[in-house]
Structure formats: structure tokens, C-alpha cells
Amino acid sequence: MAKVESFELDHTIVKAPYVRIAGTETNEGATIQKIDLRFLQPNKDTFPTGAVHTLEHLLATYMRDYLPGIIDISPMGCRTGFYCIKWNESTAEEIAVALEKTLEKVLETEVIPAVTAKECGNYRDHSLFSAKEYAREVLENGISRDPFERVLPAK
């Protein structure tokens, strides 16, 4: 049985919020990077579904403006963060800066994108208020560039 990288991570010692490059694969000249965008401390807190769903829509829409090559951004099943899959490699610093800019844009958002029955499979389950509260909390705590130590940029 193949090992799943995210199941190998010791969730009891990470220190959220952080960005973590969870893997990089190259095949026939194409490089794909998997990124852990962890907002909440594992086994301590979880997003309610309306917040995680709205954040998914907002991250998927806005983060592409700041980080090139994004293929997908999806919520983690544990509801403590998101996985970002992208072409090519970015550094933890580049990813964290893009996420900070994205979350700042979330705070300015007045309308959630793609929330009609045609565009969304559960269009009734959103909370812009909650999404903004979690975005604010992550920005206030700072996004670490290391999952095991609080490594924040110098101010």
C-alpha cells in the first residue's frame, strides 16, 4: 500500500497557521506542487461548513491573481485548511505572501463568487461573515513559512 504524504505528517506538533510544501512531483518534464495551506490548529479547531465552503470559493477565485499556475484549491477533509495544487515550484515565502494578499482581499469581499444552483453543488451553505472572521484571525496570527516553528517575516 502506498503511503499518503499528509498521513505521515505529525499533526500533534505542527503550529498553524502556516504554509507547507507538501510535495513536488515531476513527470515527463511537467512539475506539480502540492501545498498545505493550514489555517487552524489540527485537532483543536475546525471550520464550520459555511466558512470552509465560502473560503474555498474565495481562495479559488482570488489566489490565482497572486500565485501563477494554480490548478486547484480544495478544503482538507479535517476542515483545518486547504490543499493547493499548482504547476511548477514556488517557495514557502511566495506562497505565504500570495495567501496574505488573498486573505486581505477576502476581508474586502462583499459578494461570494459562484453561489447559484447552476454554479455550486451546495449553494445554500455559505457564510461570508465566518469566512472573513477566519481570514482576519489568520492574518492577525501571521502565516508561518514553516509548519513546526513560527517563522514570520520581519516587520
Stockholm file with secondary structure:
# STOCKHOLM 1.0

chainA/1-155         MAKVESFELDHTIVKAPYVRIAGTETNEGATIQKIDLRFLQPNKDTFPTGAVHTLEHLLATYMRDYLPGIIDISPMGCRTGFYCIKWNESTAEEIAVALEKTLEKVLETEVIPAVTAKECGNYRDHSLFSAKEYAREVLENGISRDPFERVLPAK
#=GR chainA/1-155 SS CCCCHHHHSCTTTCCSSEEEEEEEEEETTEEEEEEEEECSCTTTCCCCHHHHHHHHHHHHHHGGGTSTTEEEEEECTTSSEEEEEEESCCCHHHHHHHHHHHHHHHHHCCSCSSCSTTTCTTTTCCCHHHHHHHHHHHHHHCCBSSSSSCCCCCC
#=GC SS_cons         CCCCHHHHSCTTTCCSSEEEEEEEEEETTEEEEEEEEECSCTTTCCCCHHHHHHHHHHHHHHGGGTSTTEEEEEECTTSSEEEEEEESCCCHHHHHHHHHHHHHHHHHCCSCSSCSTTTCTTTTCCCHHHHHHHHHHHHHHCCBSSSSSCCCCCC
//
